[in-house]
């Protein structure tokens, strides 16, 4: 009853899967256009940097998330939803 099982150790499996997953993430991140996918704008009405987000995946409404200490260099200037109401 000499059972020879060729199992890899759990730590080796984790290291192999982590490194291949990490390589995929690095390649995927280089191909993404971050500026297009994450739209952050500079509001000239309230002088904040903001982004419009949906509260849930099924919602049609948009919320404004404002950032006070966000760099404004080369951001698109656009009024936020709250300043457009005024």
PyMOL CGO cylinders between C-alpha atoms (Angstrom):
from pymol import cmd
from pymol.cgo import CYLINDER

trace = [
    CYLINDER, 0.00, 0.00, 0.00, 2.50, 2.53, -1.14, 0.3, 1, 1, 1, 1, 1, 1,
    CYLINDER, 2.50, 2.53, -1.14, 0.41, 5.47, -2.35, 0.3, 1, 1, 1, 1, 1, 1,
    CYLINDER, 0.41, 5.47, -2.35, 2.44, 8.04, -4.20, 0.3, 1, 1, 1, 1, 1, 1,
    CYLINDER, 2.44, 8.04, -4.20, 0.36, 11.17, -4.60, 0.3, 1, 1, 1, 1, 1, 1,
    CYLINDER, 0.36, 11.17, -4.60, 1.83, 14.05, -6.51, 0.3, 1, 1, 1, 1, 1, 1,
    CYLINDER, 1.83, 14.05, -6.51, 0.18, 16.89, -4.59, 0.3, 1, 1, 1, 1, 1, 1,
    CYLINDER, 0.18, 16.89, -4.59, 1.65, 20.32, -4.50, 0.3, 1, 1, 1, 1, 1, 1,
    CYLINDER, 1.65, 20.32, -4.50, 1.94, 21.96, -1.16, 0.3, 1, 1, 1, 1, 1, 1,
    CYLINDER, 1.94, 21.96, -1.16, -0.74, 24.56, -0.38, 0.3, 1, 1, 1, 1, 1, 1,
    CYLINDER, -0.74, 24.56, -0.38, 1.86, 27.33, 0.00, 0.3, 1, 1, 1, 1, 1, 1,
    CYLINDER, 1.86, 27.33, 0.00, 3.34, 26.54, -3.42, 0.3, 1, 1, 1, 1, 1, 1,
    CYLINDER, 3.34, 26.54, -3.42, -0.13, 26.64, -4.96, 0.3, 1, 1, 1, 1, 1, 1,
    CYLINDER, -0.13, 26.64, -4.96, -0.90, 30.01, -3.34, 0.3, 1, 1, 1, 1, 1, 1,
    CYLINDER, -0.90, 30.01, -3.34, 2.39, 31.48, -4.53, 0.3, 1, 1, 1, 1, 1, 1,
    CYLINDER, 2.39, 31.48, -4.53, 1.86, 30.26, -8.09, 0.3, 1, 1, 1, 1, 1, 1,
    CYLINDER, 1.86, 30.26, -8.09, -1.73, 31.47, -8.31, 0.3, 1, 1, 1, 1, 1, 1,
    CYLINDER, -1.73, 31.47, -8.31, -0.92, 34.81, -6.71, 0.3, 1, 1, 1, 1, 1, 1,
    CYLINDER, -0.92, 34.81, -6.71, 1.95, 35.55, -9.04, 0.3, 1, 1, 1, 1, 1, 1,
    CYLINDER, 1.95, 35.55, -9.04, -0.05, 34.70, -12.18, 0.3, 1, 1, 1, 1, 1, 1,
    CYLINDER, -0.05, 34.70, -12.18, -3.02, 36.72, -10.93, 0.3, 1, 1, 1, 1, 1, 1,
    CYLINDER, -3.02, 36.72, -10.93, -0.73, 39.64, -10.15, 0.3, 1, 1, 1, 1, 1, 1,
    CYLINDER, -0.73, 39.64, -10.15, 0.77, 39.52, -13.64, 0.3, 1, 1, 1, 1, 1, 1,
    CYLINDER, 0.77, 39.52, -13.64, -2.72, 39.57, -15.16, 0.3, 1, 1, 1, 1, 1, 1,
    CYLINDER, -2.72, 39.57, -15.16, -3.67, 42.59, -13.04, 0.3, 1, 1, 1, 1, 1, 1,
    CYLINDER, -3.67, 42.59, -13.04, -0.56, 44.47, -14.10, 0.3, 1, 1, 1, 1, 1, 1,
    CYLINDER, -0.56, 44.47, -14.10, -1.18, 43.78, -17.81, 0.3, 1, 1, 1, 1, 1, 1,
    CYLINDER, -1.18, 43.78, -17.81, -4.88, 44.62, -17.48, 0.3, 1, 1, 1, 1, 1, 1,
    CYLINDER, -4.88, 44.62, -17.48, -4.15, 47.90, -15.69, 0.3, 1, 1, 1, 1, 1, 1,
    CYLINDER, -4.15, 47.90, -15.69, -1.78, 49.06, -18.40, 0.3, 1, 1, 1, 1, 1, 1,
    CYLINDER, -1.78, 49.06, -18.40, -4.44, 48.58, -21.09, 0.3, 1, 1, 1, 1, 1, 1,
    CYLINDER, -4.44, 48.58, -21.09, -7.17, 50.49, -19.22, 0.3, 1, 1, 1, 1, 1, 1,
    CYLINDER, -7.17, 50.49, -19.22, -7.85, 54.13, -19.88, 0.3, 1, 1, 1, 1, 1, 1,
    CYLINDER, -7.85, 54.13, -19.88, -8.12, 55.29, -16.28, 0.3, 1, 1, 1, 1, 1, 1,
    CYLINDER, -8.12, 55.29, -16.28, -9.09, 58.84, -17.16, 0.3, 1, 1, 1, 1, 1, 1,
    CYLINDER, -9.09, 58.84, -17.16, -12.08, 57.66, -19.18, 0.3, 1, 1, 1, 1, 1, 1,
    CYLINDER, -12.08, 57.66, -19.18, -13.31, 55.03, -16.72, 0.3, 1, 1, 1, 1, 1, 1,
    CYLINDER, -13.31, 55.03, -16.72, -13.03, 57.15, -13.57, 0.3, 1, 1, 1, 1, 1, 1,
    CYLINDER, -13.03, 57.15, -13.57, -14.47, 60.55, -14.43, 0.3, 1, 1, 1, 1, 1, 1,
    CYLINDER, -14.47, 60.55, -14.43, -13.50, 63.18, -11.87, 0.3, 1, 1, 1, 1, 1, 1,
    CYLINDER, -13.50, 63.18, -11.87, -14.36, 66.79, -12.64, 0.3, 1, 1, 1, 1, 1, 1,
    CYLINDER, -14.36, 66.79, -12.64, -13.57, 70.25, -11.28, 0.3, 1, 1, 1, 1, 1, 1,
    CYLINDER, -13.57, 70.25, -11.28, -16.70, 72.28, -10.44, 0.3, 1, 1, 1, 1, 1, 1,
    CYLINDER, -16.70, 72.28, -10.44, -16.19, 76.00, -10.99, 0.3, 1, 1, 1, 1, 1, 1,
    CYLINDER, -16.19, 76.00, -10.99, -19.38, 76.81, -9.05, 0.3, 1, 1, 1, 1, 1, 1,
    CYLINDER, -19.38, 76.81, -9.05, -18.43, 75.39, -5.65, 0.3, 1, 1, 1, 1, 1, 1,
    CYLINDER, -18.43, 75.39, -5.65, -14.68, 74.98, -6.34, 0.3, 1, 1, 1, 1, 1, 1,
    CYLINDER, -14.68, 74.98, -6.34, -14.63, 71.29, -5.39, 0.3, 1, 1, 1, 1, 1, 1,
    CYLINDER, -14.63, 71.29, -5.39, -13.47, 68.23, -7.27, 0.3, 1, 1, 1, 1, 1, 1,
    CYLINDER, -13.47, 68.23, -7.27, -16.33, 65.77, -7.65, 0.3, 1, 1, 1, 1, 1, 1,
    CYLINDER, -16.33, 65.77, -7.65, -17.45, 62.56, -9.27, 0.3, 1, 1, 1, 1, 1, 1,
    CYLINDER, -17.45, 62.56, -9.27, -20.94, 61.32, -10.05, 0.3, 1, 1, 1, 1, 1, 1,
    CYLINDER, -20.94, 61.32, -10.05, -21.68, 57.84, -8.71, 0.3, 1, 1, 1, 1, 1, 1,
    CYLINDER, -21.68, 57.84, -8.71, -24.70, 55.59, -8.58, 0.3, 1, 1, 1, 1, 1, 1,
    CYLINDER, -24.70, 55.59, -8.58, -25.79, 54.52, -5.07, 0.3, 1, 1, 1, 1, 1, 1,
    CYLINDER, -25.79, 54.52, -5.07, -26.51, 50.99, -6.33, 0.3, 1, 1, 1, 1, 1, 1,
    CYLINDER, -26.51, 50.99, -6.33, -26.12, 49.00, -9.51, 0.3, 1, 1, 1, 1, 1, 1,
    CYLINDER, -26.12, 49.00, -9.51, -29.84, 49.05, -10.27, 0.3, 1, 1, 1, 1, 1, 1,
    CYLINDER, -29.84, 49.05, -10.27, -30.42, 52.73, -9.49, 0.3, 1, 1, 1, 1, 1, 1,
    CYLINDER, -30.42, 52.73, -9.49, -30.83, 55.38, -12.18, 0.3, 1, 1, 1, 1, 1, 1,
    CYLINDER, -30.83, 55.38, -12.18, -30.14, 58.25, -9.78, 0.3, 1, 1, 1, 1, 1, 1,
    CYLINDER, -30.14, 58.25, -9.78, -26.71, 59.83, -9.43, 0.3, 1, 1, 1, 1, 1, 1,
    CYLINDER, -26.71, 59.83, -9.43, -25.02, 61.11, -6.30, 0.3, 1, 1, 1, 1, 1, 1,
    CYLINDER, -25.02, 61.11, -6.30, -22.25, 63.69, -6.12, 0.3, 1, 1, 1, 1, 1, 1,
    CYLINDER, -22.25, 63.69, -6.12, -19.18, 62.80, -4.11, 0.3, 1, 1, 1, 1, 1, 1,
    CYLINDER, -19.18, 62.80, -4.11, -17.08, 65.89, -3.45, 0.3, 1, 1, 1, 1, 1, 1,
    CYLINDER, -17.08, 65.89, -3.45, -13.38, 65.97, -2.57, 0.3, 1, 1, 1, 1, 1, 1,
    CYLINDER, -13.38, 65.97, -2.57, -11.95, 69.04, -0.89, 0.3, 1, 1, 1, 1, 1, 1,
    CYLINDER, -11.95, 69.04, -0.89, -8.21, 68.22, -1.04, 0.3, 1, 1, 1, 1, 1, 1,
    CYLINDER, -8.21, 68.22, -1.04, -8.05, 66.63, -4.48, 0.3, 1, 1, 1, 1, 1, 1,
    CYLINDER, -8.05, 66.63, -4.48, -5.56, 68.05, -7.03, 0.3, 1, 1, 1, 1, 1, 1,
    CYLINDER, -5.56, 68.05, -7.03, -7.31, 70.01, -9.78, 0.3, 1, 1, 1, 1, 1, 1,
    CYLINDER, -7.31, 70.01, -9.78, -4.50, 70.03, -12.29, 0.3, 1, 1, 1, 1, 1, 1,
    CYLINDER, -4.50, 70.03, -12.29, -5.74, 69.30, -15.84, 0.3, 1, 1, 1, 1, 1, 1,
    CYLINDER, -5.74, 69.30, -15.84, -9.23, 68.23, -14.74, 0.3, 1, 1, 1, 1, 1, 1,
    CYLINDER, -9.23, 68.23, -14.74, -12.21, 68.91, -16.96, 0.3, 1, 1, 1, 1, 1, 1,
    CYLINDER, -12.21, 68.91, -16.96, -14.20, 71.88, -15.65, 0.3, 1, 1, 1, 1, 1, 1,
    CYLINDER, -14.20, 71.88, -15.65, -17.88, 71.04, -15.31, 0.3, 1, 1, 1, 1, 1, 1,
    CYLINDER, -17.88, 71.04, -15.31, -20.58, 72.14, -12.89, 0.3, 1, 1, 1, 1, 1, 1,
    CYLINDER, -20.58, 72.14, -12.89, -21.70, 69.48, -10.42, 0.3, 1, 1, 1, 1, 1, 1,
    CYLINDER, -21.70, 69.48, -10.42, -25.32, 68.34, -10.08, 0.3, 1, 1, 1, 1, 1, 1,
    CYLINDER, -25.32, 68.34, -10.08, -25.85, 70.49, -7.00, 0.3, 1, 1, 1, 1, 1, 1,
    CYLINDER, -25.85, 70.49, -7.00, -24.59, 73.68, -8.69, 0.3, 1, 1, 1, 1, 1, 1,
    CYLINDER, -24.59, 73.68, -8.69, -26.65, 72.96, -11.82, 0.3, 1, 1, 1, 1, 1, 1,
    CYLINDER, -26.65, 72.96, -11.82, -29.83, 73.01, -9.71, 0.3, 1, 1, 1, 1, 1, 1,
    CYLINDER, -29.83, 73.01, -9.71, -29.13, 76.59, -8.59, 0.3, 1, 1, 1, 1, 1, 1,
]
cmd.load_cgo(trace, "trace")
